[in-house]
Amino acid sequence: MILFRTKAELARFAAETKRSGKVIGLVPTMGYLHAGHMSLVDTARSRADVVIVTLFVNPTQFGPTEDLDRYPRDFERDKKMCEEHNVDVLFAPDANEMYASDSSTWIEELDLANPLCGASRPAFYRGVTTVVGKLFHLAQPDFACFGLKDAQQCFVIERMVRDLDFQVEIVPCPLVRDEDGLALSSRNRYLSAEERQRALSIHQALLAGRKELEEKGFAALDEICRKAIDSITAAGGRVDYVEGLDRATMKAPTADSREILLAAAVFFGTTRLIDNELVQVK
């Protein structure tokens, strides 16, 4: 596995790889890798001649009161996991390499990014789309893999690619859970044993909501969300949101809606967790 620290190294390698006609698969991450990330790597490995993983804790997607400084990092562990999964290139720049000190240009998606995490974290998706756009330019991937744990992020990036004519296929990959049902996240390490147990209420509430939504349709959505909020709150969670939105528009469902994103963001202690279920409706 080759390690690159600079944009120039990655761009030069990508250009040479493209000239040779090889297929490049990209997996952007913020590091502190877990089985969910590695499922993306394995998907990329199954489709690509060359797999590039990026490891960059992107400061532009963190608000001033969020957990940038304490976001978990373990480079040697991440490097070993990438080697074990046959990654070809690991790109691990620092913030000064990725952004000029007077950087003032952004990529913004102004529709799908508005609700849910976009409402709670106003700068978040602007930071995501900007850094992903930069990575697409540098790595020149034929496709890029994104996990559906952050389904909204995946949809926003799909829209960015469509609207700005990036020649990149976005490959959505299934959300990966631990054996107890908790969605895998780098932030799970912040949870105490008791908080982790209580956090299982998120998935349980979403599963119950999914079942009811499949049975009753989106007319029952308000009631379903209220029940989910009540059950998570009873377990000690501080609910940021529980909402059901049309997967295609990220707006309230209509009679034409065919798939609903039932999504939640919840604090247990100081740790913010997200989870979702994609639900087909009749």
Residue frames as qw, qx, qy, qz and C-alpha x, y, z in Angstrom:
[[0.000, 0.888, 0.459, 0.000, 0.00, 0.00, 0.00],
 [0.402, 0.341, -0.003, 0.850, 1.23, 3.47, -0.92],
 [0.247, -0.749, -0.446, 0.424, 0.82, 6.34, 1.54],
 [0.293, 0.517, 0.187, 0.782, 0.41, 9.86, 0.19],
 [0.272, -0.558, -0.454, 0.639, 0.41, 12.98, 2.33],
 [0.011, 0.429, -0.116, -0.896, 0.16, 15.67, -0.37],
 [0.620, 0.597, 0.285, -0.422, -2.41, 16.57, -3.00],
 [0.340, 0.700, -0.511, -0.365, 0.25, 16.67, -5.69],
 [0.147, -0.275, 0.949, 0.040, 1.27, 13.06, -5.03],
 [0.497, 0.335, 0.748, -0.286, -2.31, 11.83, -5.21],
 [0.520, 0.721, 0.047, -0.455, -3.16, 13.84, -8.32],
 [0.199, 0.613, -0.700, -0.307, -0.05, 12.60, -10.14],
 [0.255, -0.076, 0.962, -0.054, -0.77, 8.98, -9.22],
 [0.530, 0.493, 0.570, -0.389, -4.43, 9.28, -10.28],
 [0.452, 0.725, -0.227, -0.466, -3.53, 10.81, -13.64],
 [0.084, 0.453, -0.863, -0.205, -1.05, 8.02, -14.37],
 [0.357, 0.121, 0.902, -0.212, -3.58, 5.38, -13.32],
 [0.556, 0.612, 0.308, -0.470, -6.29, 6.86, -15.55],
 [0.348, 0.671, -0.503, -0.419, -3.92, 6.94, -18.52],
 [0.050, -0.261, 0.961, 0.072, -3.30, 3.22, -18.04],
 [0.546, -0.133, -0.560, -0.609, -7.05, 2.56, -18.33],
 [0.306, -0.149, -0.877, 0.339, -7.50, 1.19, -14.83],
 [0.409, -0.680, -0.432, -0.429, -10.72, 1.63, -12.83],
 [0.175, 0.229, -0.547, 0.786, -10.31, 3.73, -9.66],
 [0.501, -0.637, -0.558, -0.180, -12.60, 3.23, -6.66],
 [0.099, 0.443, -0.365, 0.813, -12.60, 5.87, -3.91],
 [0.553, -0.583, -0.592, 0.057, -13.63, 5.50, -0.26],
 [0.055, 0.602, -0.237, 0.760, -13.56, 8.86, 1.58],
 [0.660, -0.521, -0.524, 0.135, -13.38, 8.54, 5.38],
 [0.160, -0.866, 0.231, -0.414, -12.53, 10.59, 8.46],
 [0.322, 0.401, -0.782, 0.353, -10.55, 7.72, 9.93],
 [0.394, -0.198, 0.728, -0.525, -10.93, 5.77, 13.16],
 [0.528, 0.133, -0.638, -0.545, -12.07, 2.99, 10.87],
 [0.559, -0.069, 0.709, -0.425, -14.52, 0.24, 11.79],
 [0.428, 0.154, 0.873, 0.179, -16.32, -2.62, 10.06],
 [0.415, 0.780, 0.390, -0.258, -18.72, -0.23, 8.37],
 [0.128, 0.821, -0.383, -0.403, -15.87, 1.59, 6.66],
 [0.251, -0.352, 0.857, 0.281, -14.24, -1.67, 5.70],
 [0.548, 0.444, 0.706, -0.063, -17.46, -2.88, 4.07],
 [0.378, 0.879, 0.001, -0.291, -17.13, 0.14, 1.77],
 [0.082, -0.667, 0.681, 0.290, -13.51, -0.77, 1.07],
 [0.464, -0.005, 0.881, 0.096, -14.49, -4.35, 0.27],
 [0.546, 0.693, 0.435, -0.179, -17.20, -3.15, -2.11],
 [0.233, 0.879, -0.297, -0.292, -14.68, -0.90, -3.86],
 [0.291, -0.469, 0.808, 0.207, -12.14, -3.74, -3.98],
 [0.591, 0.256, 0.765, -0.013, -14.67, -5.99, -5.74],
 [0.502, 0.792, 0.341, -0.063, -15.19, -3.45, -8.53],
 [0.141, 0.957, -0.229, -0.108, -11.94, -1.54, -8.98],
 [0.812, 0.351, -0.276, 0.377, -8.43, -2.14, -10.24],
 [0.357, 0.232, -0.406, 0.809, -7.14, 0.49, -7.82],
 [0.431, -0.757, -0.489, -0.050, -8.73, 1.35, -4.45],
 [0.234, 0.388, -0.273, 0.848, -7.96, 4.71, -2.86],
 [0.452, -0.697, -0.540, 0.135, -9.00, 5.37, 0.75],
 [0.145, 0.609, -0.157, 0.764, -8.83, 8.92, 2.06],
 [0.572, -0.510, -0.537, 0.354, -8.34, 9.56, 5.76],
 [0.181, 0.302, -0.050, 0.935, -9.02, 13.18, 6.67],
 [0.166, -0.638, -0.634, 0.404, -10.83, 14.68, 9.65],
 [0.238, 0.523, 0.360, 0.735, -12.34, 17.58, 7.74],
 [0.173, -0.290, -0.463, 0.819, -12.50, 20.73, 9.89],
 [0.193, -0.020, -0.223, -0.955, -14.91, 22.55, 7.60],
 [0.523, -0.337, -0.643, -0.446, -17.79, 20.22, 8.45],
 [0.466, -0.405, -0.644, 0.451, -17.54, 20.86, 12.20],
 [0.151, -0.885, -0.207, -0.389, -19.28, 23.76, 13.90],
 [0.121, 0.657, -0.453, 0.590, -17.46, 25.89, 16.52],
 [0.558, -0.438, 0.479, -0.517, -19.00, 23.97, 19.44],
 [0.965, 0.098, -0.132, -0.203, -18.65, 20.48, 17.93],
 [0.820, -0.474, 0.307, 0.089, -16.15, 17.73, 18.59],
 [0.652, 0.695, -0.287, 0.096, -13.36, 18.36, 16.05],
 [0.011, 0.706, -0.645, 0.293, -10.56, 18.36, 18.64],
 [0.518, -0.282, 0.746, -0.309, -11.76, 15.22, 20.38],
 [0.863, 0.327, -0.143, -0.358, -12.82, 13.31, 17.25],
 [0.829, -0.344, 0.426, 0.115, -11.13, 9.89, 17.58],
 [0.509, 0.742, -0.423, -0.102, -7.92, 9.33, 15.67],
 [0.730, -0.394, 0.547, 0.112, -5.63, 6.31, 15.41],
 [0.468, 0.691, -0.405, -0.374, -3.58, 6.48, 12.24],
 [0.000, 0.406, -0.911, -0.070, -1.49, 3.33, 12.76],
 [0.472, 0.196, 0.807, -0.297, -4.60, 1.26, 13.44],
 [0.594, 0.654, 0.143, -0.446, -6.34, 2.68, 10.36],
 [0.278, 0.662, -0.628, -0.301, -3.28, 2.05, 8.20],
 [0.205, -0.196, 0.958, -0.044, -3.11, -1.58, 9.32],
 [0.564, 0.400, 0.625, -0.363, -6.81, -2.13, 8.58],
 [0.531, 0.720, -0.150, -0.421, -6.39, -0.70, 5.09],
 [0.110, 0.523, -0.826, -0.178, -3.41, -2.96, 4.44],
 [0.366, 0.018, 0.909, -0.198, -5.41, -5.98, 5.61],
 [0.566, 0.578, 0.504, -0.303, -8.19, -5.10, 3.15],
 [0.618, 0.181, 0.518, 0.563, -5.84, -4.70, 0.18],
 [0.162, 0.949, 0.140, -0.230, -6.13, -0.95, -0.24],
 [0.743, 0.402, 0.095, 0.526, -3.76, 0.33, -2.90],
 [0.258, 0.426, -0.122, 0.858, -3.43, 3.96, -1.82],
 [0.364, -0.718, -0.512, 0.299, -4.05, 5.68, 1.52],
 [0.217, 0.578, 0.053, 0.785, -4.29, 9.48, 1.26],
 [0.522, -0.667, -0.452, 0.280, -3.86, 11.10, 4.68],
 [0.296, 0.544, -0.038, 0.784, -3.26, 14.85, 4.40],
 [0.223, -0.426, -0.540, 0.691, -3.42, 17.42, 7.17],
 [0.176, 0.840, 0.468, -0.213, -5.76, 20.41, 7.13],
 [0.081, -0.770, 0.241, 0.586, -3.07, 22.82, 5.95],
 [0.250, -0.132, 0.794, 0.538, -2.45, 20.60, 2.94],
 [0.206, 0.520, 0.813, 0.160, -6.14, 20.39, 2.01],
 [0.039, 0.921, 0.382, 0.060, -7.04, 24.06, 2.53],
 [0.396, 0.433, -0.102, 0.803, -5.10, 27.25, 1.82],
 [0.233, -0.303, -0.539, 0.751, -5.03, 29.63, 4.77],
 [0.239, 0.316, 0.058, -0.916, -7.19, 32.10, 2.80],
 [0.018, 0.222, 0.908, 0.354, -9.46, 29.49, 1.17],
 [0.287, 0.280, 0.285, -0.871, -12.80, 31.11, 0.31],
 [0.507, 0.146, -0.551, -0.646, -14.50, 28.84, -2.23],
 [0.465, -0.016, 0.780, -0.419, -17.29, 26.41, -1.34],
 [0.312, -0.127, -0.788, -0.515, -19.56, 23.85, -2.96],
 [0.340, 0.074, 0.594, -0.725, -23.09, 24.01, -1.57],
 [0.187, -0.327, -0.843, -0.384, -26.16, 21.90, -2.26],
 [0.161, -0.083, 0.257, -0.949, -29.17, 23.99, -1.28],
 [0.684, -0.158, -0.300, -0.646, -32.13, 21.60, -1.29],
 [0.849, -0.164, -0.501, -0.029, -31.56, 18.08, 0.04],
 [0.502, 0.130, -0.536, 0.667, -29.07, 19.43, 2.59],
 [0.221, -0.514, 0.060, -0.827, -31.60, 21.67, 4.36],
 [0.763, -0.484, -0.086, -0.420, -33.52, 19.33, 6.73],
 [0.945, -0.214, -0.202, 0.145, -32.37, 16.84, 9.39],
 [0.715, -0.325, -0.029, 0.618, -28.63, 17.20, 10.02],
 [0.338, 0.423, 0.213, 0.814, -28.52, 20.23, 7.75],
 [0.319, -0.796, -0.225, -0.463, -30.95, 22.04, 10.05],
 [0.753, -0.638, -0.087, 0.139, -29.10, 20.98, 13.21],
 [0.622, -0.406, 0.285, 0.605, -25.58, 21.53, 11.85],
 [0.425, 0.848, 0.132, -0.286, -25.81, 24.41, 9.35],
 [0.117, 0.787, -0.535, -0.283, -22.19, 24.28, 8.14],
 [0.695, -0.216, 0.685, 0.026, -21.98, 20.50, 7.96],
 [0.770, 0.417, 0.470, 0.112, -23.00, 19.65, 4.39],
 [0.337, 0.926, -0.171, -0.018, -21.20, 22.64, 2.88],
 [0.288, -0.689, 0.663, 0.050, -18.03, 21.22, 4.40],
 [0.734, 0.024, 0.679, 0.029, -18.84, 17.72, 3.18],
 [0.690, 0.667, 0.279, 0.039, -19.60, 18.68, -0.43],
 [0.163, 0.927, -0.334, -0.046, -16.56, 20.94, -0.65],
 [0.358, -0.565, 0.740, 0.073, -14.07, 18.36, 0.59],
 [0.740, 0.194, 0.643, 0.029, -15.65, 15.53, -1.42],
 [0.562, 0.822, 0.071, -0.049, -15.52, 17.70, -4.54],
 [0.007, -0.837, 0.543, 0.060, -11.83, 18.34, -3.92],
 [0.567, -0.280, 0.774, 0.027, -11.19, 14.62, -3.41],
 [0.756, 0.495, 0.428, -0.034, -13.00, 13.80, -6.66],
 [0.390, 0.895, -0.211, -0.050, -10.78, 16.25, -8.54],
 [0.183, -0.714, 0.676, 0.000, -7.61, 14.84, -6.99],
 [0.537, -0.172, 0.825, -0.040, -8.34, 11.10, -7.10],
 [0.431, 0.318, -0.506, -0.676, -10.30, 11.04, -10.40],
 [0.391, -0.007, 0.901, -0.188, -12.36, 8.02, -9.31],
 [0.259, -0.140, -0.750, -0.592, -14.66, 6.11, -11.63],
 [0.578, -0.575, -0.481, -0.322, -16.87, 5.47, -8.61],
 [0.021, 0.380, -0.586, 0.716, -16.97, 6.33, -4.92],
 [0.513, -0.369, -0.775, -0.019, -18.56, 4.36, -2.07],
 [0.194, -0.360, 0.322, -0.854, -20.62, 6.04, 0.66],
 [0.142, -0.208, -0.933, 0.256, -22.41, 4.34, 3.54],
 [0.313, -0.546, -0.485, -0.607, -26.12, 4.79, 4.11],
 [0.414, -0.470, -0.582, 0.519, -25.71, 5.32, 7.84],
 [0.027, 0.541, 0.084, -0.836, -25.64, 8.96, 6.83],
 [0.461, 0.496, 0.697, 0.234, -28.23, 8.54, 4.10],
 [0.160, 0.947, 0.189, -0.204, -28.78, 12.28, 3.74],
 [0.252, -0.696, 0.479, 0.472, -25.07, 12.79, 3.07],
 [0.460, 0.045, 0.797, 0.389, -25.19, 10.15, 0.35],
 [0.343, 0.740, 0.575, 0.071, -28.20, 11.80, -1.30],
 [0.022, -0.937, 0.053, 0.345, -26.60, 15.25, -1.12],
 [0.323, -0.490, 0.639, 0.498, -23.44, 13.96, -2.80],
 [0.455, 0.354, 0.769, 0.278, -25.49, 12.23, -5.49],
 [0.230, 0.905, 0.349, -0.085, -27.20, 15.56, -6.22],
 [0.188, -0.820, 0.319, 0.437, -23.87, 17.42, -6.29],
 [0.437, -0.165, 0.758, 0.456, -22.46, 14.90, -8.77],
 [0.390, 0.603, 0.674, 0.173, -25.54, 15.22, -10.98],
 [0.104, 0.956, 0.221, -0.164, -25.72, 19.00, -10.90],
 [0.129, -0.851, 0.390, 0.328, -22.00, 19.68, -11.39],
 [0.821, 0.513, -0.214, -0.127, -21.41, 16.89, -13.92],
 [0.318, -0.585, 0.746, -0.016, -18.76, 15.03, -11.97],
 [0.735, 0.274, -0.547, -0.292, -17.95, 11.90, -13.96],
 [0.006, -0.259, 0.877, -0.405, -18.20, 9.72, -10.85],
 [0.629, -0.332, -0.608, -0.354, -20.67, 6.96, -10.04],
 [0.327, -0.435, 0.539, -0.643, -21.89, 7.14, -6.44],
 [0.585, -0.073, -0.803, -0.085, -22.27, 3.67, -4.91],
 [0.537, -0.519, 0.256, -0.613, -24.55, 3.71, -1.82],
 [0.471, 0.137, -0.857, 0.158, -23.60, 0.90, 0.57],
 [0.617, -0.563, -0.506, -0.217, -25.74, -0.63, 3.34],
 [0.348, -0.720, 0.350, -0.488, -25.66, 0.65, 6.89],
 [0.645, 0.102, -0.727, 0.213, -23.65, -1.77, 9.07],
 [0.593, -0.658, 0.073, -0.458, -24.69, -2.56, 12.64],
 [0.046, -0.416, 0.846, -0.329, -23.03, -4.15, 15.61],
 [0.269, -0.147, -0.950, -0.049, -24.44, -7.46, 16.86],
 [0.015, -0.440, -0.694, 0.570, -26.72, -5.64, 19.30],
 [0.262, 0.754, 0.578, 0.167, -28.19, -3.49, 16.52],
 [0.157, -0.850, -0.009, 0.504, -26.36, -0.22, 17.21],
 [0.633, 0.761, 0.009, 0.142, -25.29, 1.49, 13.99],
 [0.770, -0.150, -0.005, 0.620, -21.49, 1.42, 13.75],
 [0.126, 0.956, 0.024, 0.262, -19.92, 4.83, 14.26],
 [0.542, 0.335, -0.420, 0.646, -16.51, 6.15, 15.19],
 [0.228, -0.520, 0.248, -0.785, -18.27, 8.16, 17.90],
 [0.830, -0.360, -0.360, -0.226, -19.61, 5.04, 19.64],
 [0.659, 0.062, -0.512, 0.548, -16.35, 4.92, 21.62],
 [0.063, -0.401, 0.252, -0.878, -17.50, 8.00, 23.52],
 [0.699, -0.414, -0.246, -0.529, -20.45, 6.12, 25.03],
 [0.315, -0.381, 0.766, -0.412, -20.31, 4.67, 28.53],
 [0.046, -0.072, -0.993, -0.084, -21.54, 1.08, 28.89],
 [0.195, 0.516, 0.688, -0.473, -24.87, 2.36, 30.23],
 [0.304, 0.601, -0.097, -0.733, -25.25, 4.97, 27.48],
 [0.172, 0.252, -0.822, -0.481, -24.53, 2.37, 24.84],
 [0.058, 0.281, 0.952, -0.108, -27.23, 0.10, 26.21],
 [0.233, 0.637, 0.435, -0.592, -29.72, 2.95, 26.28],
 [0.170, 0.514, -0.406, -0.736, -28.72, 3.97, 22.75],
 [0.115, 0.098, 0.950, 0.274, -30.16, 0.70, 21.43],
 [0.275, 0.597, 0.598, -0.459, -33.53, 2.41, 21.82],
 [0.221, 0.561, -0.285, -0.745, -32.83, 4.39, 18.62],
 [0.190, 0.162, -0.861, -0.443, -32.77, 1.34, 16.37],
 [0.057, 0.326, 0.920, -0.209, -35.63, -0.28, 18.26],
 [0.253, 0.613, 0.335, -0.669, -37.80, 2.81, 17.81],
 [0.280, 0.485, -0.471, -0.681, -36.97, 3.06, 14.12],
 [0.078, 0.000, -0.974, -0.215, -37.74, -0.63, 13.57],
 [0.155, 0.496, 0.763, -0.384, -41.12, -0.22, 15.27],
 [0.260, 0.642, 0.023, -0.721, -41.74, 2.87, 13.16],
 [0.147, 0.306, -0.758, -0.558, -40.78, 1.02, 10.00],
 [0.044, 0.237, 0.970, 0.002, -43.24, -1.78, 10.74],
 [0.192, 0.640, 0.546, -0.505, -46.06, 0.67, 11.39],
 [0.191, 0.595, -0.274, -0.731, -45.19, 2.75, 8.32],
 [0.079, 0.122, -0.890, -0.432, -45.25, -0.34, 6.10],
 [0.048, 0.408, 0.903, -0.127, -48.64, -1.28, 7.51],
 [0.077, 0.762, 0.499, -0.406, -50.36, 2.12, 7.63],
 [0.460, 0.643, 0.283, 0.542, -48.54, 4.26, 5.07],
 [0.361, 0.176, -0.191, 0.896, -47.23, 7.79, 5.47],
 [0.359, -0.662, -0.277, -0.597, -50.56, 9.11, 6.76],
 [0.772, -0.593, -0.224, 0.046, -49.47, 7.73, 10.14],
 [0.645, 0.381, -0.274, 0.604, -46.04, 9.35, 9.98],
 [0.145, -0.664, 0.246, -0.691, -46.58, 12.07, 12.58],
 [0.827, -0.457, 0.092, -0.313, -47.86, 9.54, 15.09],
 [0.943, 0.094, -0.172, 0.270, -44.98, 7.17, 14.29],
 [0.413, 0.520, -0.306, 0.682, -42.40, 9.89, 14.89],
 [0.429, -0.638, 0.211, -0.603, -44.03, 10.94, 18.15],
 [0.953, -0.286, -0.011, -0.097, -43.95, 7.34, 19.42],
 [0.810, 0.266, -0.228, 0.470, -40.30, 7.01, 18.46],
 [0.095, 0.633, -0.287, 0.713, -39.40, 10.25, 20.24],
 [0.675, -0.559, 0.136, -0.463, -41.27, 9.16, 23.35],
 [0.984, -0.146, -0.070, 0.081, -39.57, 5.75, 23.51],
 [0.648, 0.389, -0.253, 0.604, -36.07, 7.17, 22.92],
 [0.144, -0.662, 0.236, -0.697, -36.65, 9.92, 25.49],
 [0.837, -0.462, 0.035, -0.292, -37.86, 7.33, 28.01],
 [0.936, 0.017, -0.129, 0.326, -34.55, 5.52, 27.51],
 [0.516, -0.673, 0.024, 0.529, -32.64, 8.68, 28.44],
 [0.520, 0.231, 0.390, 0.724, -31.92, 10.06, 24.98],
 [0.078, 0.672, 0.129, -0.725, -32.07, 13.75, 24.09],
 [0.601, 0.482, 0.588, 0.248, -33.71, 13.79, 20.67],
 [0.114, -0.338, 0.286, 0.889, -32.38, 16.18, 18.05],
 [0.572, 0.250, -0.210, -0.753, -34.87, 14.92, 15.47],
 [0.395, 0.125, 0.906, 0.085, -36.94, 11.95, 14.41],
 [0.446, 0.523, -0.043, -0.725, -38.49, 12.60, 11.01],
 [0.628, 0.228, 0.715, 0.205, -39.79, 10.78, 7.97],
 [0.218, 0.686, -0.199, -0.665, -39.07, 12.37, 4.59],
 [0.846, 0.517, 0.074, -0.106, -39.42, 11.41, 0.94],
 [0.770, -0.273, 0.337, 0.467, -36.13, 9.78, -0.01],
 [0.566, 0.457, 0.374, 0.574, -36.01, 11.50, -3.39],
 [0.074, 0.805, 0.170, 0.564, -36.89, 15.05, -2.34],
 [0.403, -0.095, -0.569, 0.711, -36.04, 15.14, 1.38],
 [0.312, -0.202, 0.048, -0.927, -39.39, 16.83, 1.90],
 [0.569, 0.031, 0.595, -0.567, -42.67, 15.73, 3.45],
 [0.239, 0.084, 0.923, 0.290, -44.03, 12.62, 1.73],
 [0.507, 0.257, -0.081, -0.819, -46.85, 12.89, -0.80],
 [0.874, 0.194, 0.312, -0.319, -49.11, 10.41, -2.56],
 [0.727, 0.616, -0.303, -0.022, -46.32, 9.96, -5.11],
 [0.179, -0.689, 0.681, -0.174, -43.71, 8.98, -2.53],
 [0.901, 0.112, -0.394, -0.144, -42.40, 5.46, -2.88],
 [0.742, -0.041, -0.473, 0.473, -39.58, 5.39, -0.33],
 [0.350, -0.895, -0.023, -0.275, -39.43, 7.12, 3.05],
 [0.489, 0.312, -0.561, 0.591, -36.27, 7.91, 4.97],
 [0.633, -0.728, -0.207, -0.164, -37.15, 7.46, 8.64],
 [0.565, 0.399, -0.378, 0.615, -34.20, 9.15, 10.33],
 [0.579, -0.794, -0.186, 0.014, -33.12, 10.03, 13.86],
 [0.427, 0.475, -0.427, 0.640, -30.37, 11.99, 15.57],
 [0.691, -0.671, -0.221, -0.150, -30.11, 11.56, 19.33],
 [0.124, 0.648, -0.582, 0.476, -27.71, 12.56, 22.10],
 [0.852, -0.434, -0.287, 0.050, -26.78, 10.07, 24.79],
 [0.591, -0.508, -0.013, 0.626, -24.60, 11.99, 27.19],
 [0.036, 0.749, -0.199, -0.630, -22.58, 14.31, 24.97],
 [0.267, -0.148, 0.817, 0.489, -22.46, 11.88, 22.04],
 [0.580, 0.439, 0.022, -0.686, -24.65, 12.55, 19.01],
 [0.377, -0.021, 0.901, 0.211, -25.71, 9.40, 17.16],
 [0.538, 0.333, -0.200, -0.748, -27.57, 9.08, 13.86],
 [0.328, 0.060, 0.941, 0.060, -29.53, 6.16, 12.47],
 [0.501, 0.301, -0.144, -0.799, -32.19, 5.53, 9.84],
 [0.518, 0.194, 0.832, 0.038, -34.42, 3.08, 8.06],
 [0.245, 0.217, -0.472, -0.818, -35.34, 3.31, 4.38],
 [0.432, 0.258, 0.783, -0.365, -38.94, 2.19, 4.05],
 [0.076, -0.133, -0.712, -0.685, -40.83, 1.20, 0.92],
 [0.349, 0.301, 0.530, -0.712, -44.44, 2.41, 1.09],
 [0.288, 0.407, 0.820, 0.280, -47.45, 1.35, -0.90]]
